[in-house]
Amino acid sequence: MPAIPHPTQGVTACTRCGAQIRWATGPDRGQRTPLNALPSPAGGLAARTTGLGGLVVRRLSAEEPDAVEALLEWKAVSHFDSCTGNSQRPQAPPRARPARRRPTVQPPLWGQQNGGRR
């Protein structure tokens, strides 16, 4: 029986579609890859948890079509393949420019005529 990841540990929400994802480190130059949070039998990736709580992923190849270490790896799907959000991030609406302050006219001080001018 393949390993099953912890249901909530390391799970975050996708900023585009809101789906539950996990971030994993790939074997190529340590790039981070988003994975769907739940294992999938149709997945093309094999993911396993490291001893420090991180997640490492590798591509399944023809030489090793299934998860090799059955108790440590599970099949996962890259979230890039299943994300339903927009391909671009939503842009914030343009901010309204604040109104210009108009110069104010001070009323004359008490007891002065013409605003203190002679």
N, CA, C and O of each residue as an XYZ file, in Angstrom:
472
protein
N       0.852     -1.179      0.000
C       0.000      0.000      0.000
C       0.896      1.240      0.000
O       1.789      1.354      0.839
N       0.667      2.170     -0.930
C       1.512      3.362     -1.000
C       1.273      4.282      0.185
O       0.236      4.228      0.845
N       2.252      5.116      0.430
C       2.152      6.071      1.519
C       1.098      7.122      1.206
O       0.856      7.455      0.045
N       0.483      7.632      2.246
C      -0.508      8.691      2.095
C       0.001      9.892      2.873
O       0.324      9.763      4.054
N       0.080     11.060      2.240
C       0.592     12.230      2.951
C      -0.368     12.690      4.034
O      -1.557     12.374      4.007
N       0.162     13.431      4.973
C      -0.656     13.987      6.044
C      -1.736     14.882      5.420
O      -1.429     15.648      4.506
N      -2.985     14.808      5.886
C      -4.052     15.548      5.208
C      -3.924     17.076      5.262
O      -4.405     17.756      4.355
N      -3.293     17.626      6.293
C      -3.227     19.087      6.392
C      -1.820     19.641      6.483
O      -1.633     20.832      6.237
N      -0.836     18.855      6.817
C       0.520     19.351      6.996
C       1.127     19.753      5.662
O       1.183     18.945      4.735
N       1.581     20.993      5.560
C       2.207     21.478      4.339
C       1.242     21.846      3.235
O       1.669     22.076      2.104
N      -0.053     21.909      3.528
C      -1.055     22.219      2.517
C      -1.353     23.714      2.536
O      -1.588     24.293      3.597
N      -1.340     24.333      1.358
C      -1.704     25.741      1.217
C      -2.721     25.861      0.088
O      -3.020     24.880     -0.593
N      -3.246     27.053     -0.107
C      -4.225     27.282     -1.171
C      -3.541     27.941     -2.366
O      -2.666     28.791     -2.203
N      -3.948     27.543     -3.561
C      -3.457     28.151     -4.793
C      -3.997     29.582     -4.864
O      -5.173     29.816     -4.586
N      -3.145     30.530     -5.233
C      -3.573     31.927     -5.290
C      -4.449     32.219     -6.502
O      -5.105     33.260     -6.545
N      -4.475     31.342     -7.468
C      -5.270     31.582     -8.673
C      -6.623     30.899     -8.638
O      -7.628     31.498     -9.019
N      -6.664     29.634     -8.181
C      -7.935     28.902     -8.216
C      -8.437     28.512     -6.834
O      -9.590     28.104     -6.693
N      -7.598     28.628     -5.813
C      -8.030     28.322     -4.447
C      -7.945     26.850     -4.072
O      -8.327     26.482     -2.962
N      -7.457     26.003     -4.962
C      -7.360     24.566     -4.680
C      -6.255     24.299     -3.653
O      -5.336     25.102     -3.492
N      -6.357     23.178     -2.973
C      -5.367     22.776     -1.978
C      -4.140     22.214     -2.697
O      -4.255     21.301     -3.514
N      -2.953     22.774     -2.383
C      -1.714     22.323     -3.020
C      -0.633     22.107     -1.973
O      -0.747     22.558     -0.833
N       0.416     21.408     -2.385
C       1.629     21.220     -1.588
C       2.798     21.645     -2.459
O       2.796     21.396     -3.664
N       3.797     22.286     -1.859
C       4.998     22.680     -2.582
C       6.062     21.619     -2.389
O       6.340     21.205     -1.263
N       6.658     21.178     -3.489
C       7.696     20.148     -3.456
C       8.933     20.655     -4.170
O       8.851     21.505     -5.057
N      10.070     20.130     -3.779
C      11.334     20.453     -4.423
C      11.628     19.376     -5.450
O      11.596     18.183     -5.147
N      11.917     19.816     -6.679
C      12.202     18.873     -7.742
C      13.669     18.488     -7.767
O      14.491     19.150     -7.133
N      14.013     17.429     -8.487
C      15.406     16.995     -8.562
C      16.266     17.909     -9.425
O      17.489     17.916     -9.283
N      15.644     18.682    -10.320
C      16.391     19.552    -11.225
C      16.647     20.900    -10.575
O      15.743     21.730    -10.484
N      17.861     21.121    -10.128
C      18.299     22.396     -9.562
C      17.432     22.866     -8.390
O      17.427     24.054     -8.067
N      16.723     21.977     -7.771
C      15.957     22.334     -6.589
C      14.770     23.240     -6.849
O      14.361     23.975     -5.950
N      14.199     23.215     -8.055
C      13.054     24.061     -8.355
C      11.835     23.600     -7.573
O      11.614     22.403     -7.387
N      11.043     24.574     -7.116
C       9.824     24.250     -6.376
C       8.677     24.023     -7.353
O       8.508     24.773     -8.314
N       7.898     22.989     -7.099
C       6.794     22.597     -7.960
C       5.537     22.463     -7.124
O       5.572     21.810     -6.081
N       4.413     23.064     -7.548
C       3.170     22.860     -6.816
C       2.541     21.523     -7.216
O       2.482     21.184     -8.398
N       2.079     20.779     -6.229
C       1.406     19.506     -6.456
C       0.005     19.596     -5.888
O      -0.238     20.320     -4.922
N      -0.926     18.853     -6.496
C      -2.241     18.743     -5.878
C      -2.070     18.070     -4.522
O      -1.239     17.174     -4.378
N      -2.841     18.488     -3.537
C      -2.647     18.018     -2.170
C      -2.934     16.532     -2.008
O      -2.292     15.870     -1.193
N      -3.872     16.001     -2.758
C      -4.235     14.591     -2.614
C      -3.507     13.736     -3.647
O      -3.308     14.175     -4.780
N      -3.109     12.521     -3.270
C      -2.472     11.607     -4.230
C      -3.452     11.217     -5.336
O      -4.665     11.209     -5.125
N      -2.920     10.893     -6.512
C      -3.749     10.488     -7.632
C      -3.110      9.282     -8.309
O      -1.910      9.307     -8.585
N      -3.875      8.224     -8.585
C      -3.294      7.064     -9.262
C      -2.866      7.375    -10.692
O      -2.062      6.641    -11.266
N      -3.388      8.445    -11.271
C      -3.028      8.819    -12.637
C      -1.857      9.788    -12.673
O      -1.515     10.301    -13.738
N      -1.248     10.041    -11.546
C      -0.164     11.019    -11.482
C       1.077     10.572    -12.211
O       1.367      9.378    -12.284
N       1.814     11.526    -12.751
C       3.046     11.254    -13.465
C       4.275     11.585    -12.635
O       5.398     11.550    -13.137
N       4.059     11.908    -11.361
C       5.152     12.246    -10.468
C       5.112     11.336     -9.243
O       4.047     10.875     -8.831
N       6.272     11.090     -8.677
C       6.355     10.338     -7.430
C       6.874     11.293     -6.371
O       7.944     11.880     -6.528
N       6.115     11.450     -5.290
C       6.482     12.381     -4.223
C       6.749     11.601     -2.945
O       6.133     10.568     -2.681
N       7.685     12.125     -2.161
C       7.971     11.510     -0.860
C       8.352     12.605      0.122
O       8.865     13.656     -0.264
N       8.097     12.346      1.383
C       8.420     13.288      2.444
C       9.830     13.017      2.933
O      10.223     11.865      3.119
N      10.593     14.088      3.143
C      11.946     13.932      3.672
C      11.882     13.852      5.187
O      10.826     14.068      5.782
N      12.990     13.546      5.800
C      13.039     13.436      7.245
C      12.800     14.752      7.960
O      12.394     14.756      9.122
N      13.044     15.872      7.286
C      12.862     17.184      7.900
C      11.491     17.782      7.620
O      11.242     18.938      7.963
N      10.604     17.022      7.007
C       9.255     17.503      6.733
C       9.074     18.126      5.364
O       7.973     18.569      5.038
N      10.118     18.176      4.553
C      10.006     18.712      3.199
C       9.417     17.673      2.266
O       9.224     16.518      2.646
N       9.140     18.082      1.069
C       8.562     17.191      0.075
C       9.453     17.211     -1.161
O       9.790     18.281     -1.668
N       9.835     16.027     -1.647
C      10.693     15.889     -2.826
C       9.895     15.149     -3.886
O       9.184     14.190     -3.585
N      10.018     15.599     -5.129
C       9.261     14.990     -6.216
C      10.211     14.598     -7.339
O      11.252     15.225     -7.538
N       9.839     13.555     -8.067
C      10.597     13.121     -9.246
C       9.599     12.656    -10.298
O       8.484     12.241     -9.981
N      10.021     12.732    -11.552
C       9.167     12.263    -12.647
C       9.246     10.748    -12.742
O      10.312     10.156    -12.572
N       8.118     10.136    -13.013
C       8.104      8.691    -13.242
C       8.591      8.449    -14.676
O       8.148      9.114    -15.613
N       9.497      7.499    -14.827
C      10.077      7.227    -16.143
C       9.713      5.812    -16.590
O       9.070      5.061    -15.855
N      10.133      5.463    -17.802
C       9.851      4.133    -18.340
C      10.586      3.061    -17.544
O      10.094      1.941    -17.403
N      11.783      3.408    -17.013
C      12.534      2.429    -16.229
C      11.879      2.184    -14.876
O      11.883      1.066    -14.361
N      11.324      3.236    -14.316
C      10.652      3.123    -13.020
C       9.249      3.715    -13.143
O       9.016      4.850    -12.726
N       8.307      2.945    -13.718
C       6.972      3.497    -13.976
C       6.128      3.694    -12.721
O       5.215      4.520    -12.725
N       6.407      2.965    -11.661
C       5.619      3.089    -10.445
C       6.480      3.648     -9.327
O       7.704      3.723     -9.433
N       5.817      4.033     -8.264
C       6.545      4.504     -7.095
C       7.384      3.344     -6.583
O       6.842      2.299     -6.225
N       8.696      3.516     -6.545
C       9.613      2.434     -6.198
C       9.476      2.054     -4.733
O       9.215      0.900     -4.393
N       9.651      3.021     -3.897
C       9.583      2.742     -2.470
C       8.132      2.858     -2.045
O       7.666      3.928     -1.652
N       7.419      1.730     -2.132
C       5.975      1.724     -1.975
C       5.510      2.331     -0.656
O       4.413      2.886     -0.592
N       6.300      2.241      0.369
C       5.861      2.780      1.647
C       6.246      4.241      1.834
O       5.773      4.889      2.767
N       7.099      4.766      0.958
C       7.560      6.132      1.138
C       7.063      7.096      0.067
O       6.965      8.293      0.335
N       6.748      6.624     -1.129
C       6.341      7.507     -2.227
C       4.876      7.315     -2.565
O       4.300      6.250     -2.343
N       4.286      8.367     -3.106
C       2.934      8.274     -3.626
C       2.889      9.024     -4.950
O       3.727      9.888     -5.211
N       1.897      8.688     -5.791
C       1.759      9.331     -7.090
C       1.059     10.668     -6.908
O       0.071     10.783     -6.182
N       1.599     11.676     -7.588
C       1.054     13.021     -7.472
C       0.890     13.633     -8.856
O       1.517     13.200     -9.824
N       0.038     14.644     -8.929
C      -0.201     15.384    -10.170
C       0.291     16.808     -9.968
O       0.012     17.425     -8.940
N       1.023     17.331    -10.944
C       1.481     18.711    -10.893
C       0.267     19.636    -10.966
O      -0.626     19.432    -11.789
N       0.238     20.638    -10.114
C      -0.908     21.553    -10.109
C      -0.923     22.430    -11.352
O      -1.969     22.975    -11.704
N       0.218     22.578    -12.025
C       0.236     23.326    -13.280
C      -0.696     22.686    -14.302
O      -1.282     23.389    -15.126
N      -0.843     21.364    -14.261
C      -1.676     20.648    -15.231
C      -3.158     20.730    -14.903
O      -3.994     20.540    -15.787
N      -3.502     21.012    -13.645
C      -4.909     20.957    -13.260
C      -5.475     22.275    -12.751
O      -6.633     22.316    -12.335
N      -4.704     23.342    -12.770
C      -5.172     24.632    -12.249
C      -6.258     25.191    -13.165
O      -6.091     25.231    -14.384
N      -7.363     25.620    -12.576
C      -8.474     26.167    -13.351
C      -8.500     27.684    -13.320
O      -9.399     28.294    -13.900
N      -7.536     28.306    -12.657
C      -7.490     29.768    -12.572
C      -7.012     30.373    -13.877
O      -6.613     29.659    -14.797
N      -7.054     31.688    -13.949
C      -6.579     32.396    -15.135
C      -5.099     32.147    -15.345
O      -4.365     31.842    -14.406
N      -4.677     32.279    -16.580
C      -3.260     32.114    -16.864
C      -2.472     33.327    -16.397
O      -1.256     33.250    -16.221
N      -3.157     34.443    -16.195
C      -2.507     35.637    -15.682
C      -3.112     35.985    -14.334
O      -4.273     35.680    -14.064
N      -2.328     36.614    -13.505
C      -2.846     37.030    -12.210
C      -3.854     38.157    -12.397
O      -3.675     39.008    -13.268
N      -4.906     38.172    -11.593
C      -5.855     39.272    -11.717
C      -5.187     40.580    -11.311
O      -4.474     40.646    -10.309
N      -5.425     41.596    -12.092
C      -4.809     42.882    -11.804
C      -5.741     43.706    -10.927
O      -6.962     43.660    -11.073
N      -5.151     44.446    -10.032
C      -5.933     45.294     -9.142
C      -6.527     46.444     -9.946
O      -5.911     46.918    -10.900
N      -7.724     46.896     -9.565
C      -8.305     48.027    -10.291
C      -7.446     49.268    -10.073
O      -6.826     49.419     -9.021
N      -7.409     50.152    -11.059
C      -6.583     51.350    -10.909
C      -7.083     52.201     -9.747
O      -8.286     52.353     -9.538
N      -6.145     52.743     -9.010
C      -6.525     53.576     -7.876
C      -6.935     54.959     -8.362
O      -6.328     55.519     -9.275
N      -7.973     55.497     -7.739
C      -8.413     56.844     -8.079
C      -7.402     57.845     -7.527
O      -6.913     57.705     -6.406
N      -7.108     58.834     -8.319
C      -6.172     59.856     -7.884
C      -6.875     60.760     -6.878
O      -8.007     61.180     -7.121
N      -6.237     61.065     -5.767
C      -6.905     61.925     -4.792
C      -7.127     63.322     -5.357
O      -6.340     63.802     -6.173
N      -8.187     63.959     -4.926
C      -8.509     65.298     -5.399
C      -7.446     66.293     -4.944
O      -6.873     66.152     -3.863
N      -7.193     67.285     -5.766
C      -6.232     68.320     -5.393
C      -6.826     69.197     -4.319
O      -8.020     69.497     -4.325
N      -5.981     69.600     -3.403
C      -6.436     70.513     -2.364
C      -6.472     71.919     -2.932
O      -5.521     72.374     -3.568
N      -7.537     72.571     -2.702
C      -7.667     73.938     -3.168
C      -7.127     74.878     -2.096
O      -7.284     74.619     -0.903
N      -6.500     75.955     -2.513
C      -5.999     76.893     -1.505
C      -7.179     77.494     -0.738
O      -8.209     77.844     -1.313
N      -6.998     77.596      0.525
C      -8.074     78.131      1.361
C      -7.780     79.587      1.694
O      -6.626     80.011      1.758
N      -8.830     80.323      1.898
C      -8.714     81.718      2.285
C      -9.034     81.797      3.763
O     -10.103     81.370      4.200
N      -8.107     82.344      4.530
C      -8.325     82.461      5.963
C      -9.260     83.637      6.238
O      -9.082     84.720      5.681
N     -10.248     83.422      7.090
C     -11.071     84.562      7.474
C     -10.250     85.519      8.333
O      -9.306     85.087      8.995
N     -10.588     86.811      8.338
C      -9.816     87.766      9.137
C      -9.906     87.429     10.621
O     -10.918     86.921     11.104
N      -8.823     87.726     11.328
C      -8.813     87.507     12.758
C      -9.775     88.469     13.428
O     -10.140     89.489     12.844
N     -10.179     88.165     14.618
C     -11.144     88.999     15.309
C     -10.571     90.385     15.546
O      -9.458     90.532     16.053
N     -11.316     91.364     15.187
C     -10.905     92.732     15.388
C     -10.085     93.297     14.261
O      -9.718     94.471     14.307
N      -9.779     92.503     13.238
C      -8.999     93.009     12.109
C      -9.907     93.141     10.898
O     -10.817     92.340     10.684
N      -9.638     94.159     10.123
C     -10.406     94.344      8.896
C      -9.497     94.014      7.704
O      -8.289     94.241      7.771
N     -10.036     93.509      6.676
C      -9.324     93.141      5.442
C      -8.267     92.068      5.698
O      -7.256     92.024      4.997
N      -8.473     91.243      6.647
C      -7.543     90.144      6.900
C      -6.222     90.593      7.436
O      -5.224     89.901      7.235
N      -6.159     91.735      8.121
C      -4.929     92.203      8.704
C      -4.083     93.006      7.755
O      -3.001     93.459      8.129
N      -4.560     93.201      6.495
C      -3.803     94.003      5.539
C      -4.104     95.483      5.765
O      -5.212     95.821      6.182
N      -3.156     96.364      5.504
C      -3.365     97.801      5.694
C      -3.626     98.493      4.431
O      -3.822     99.708      4.423
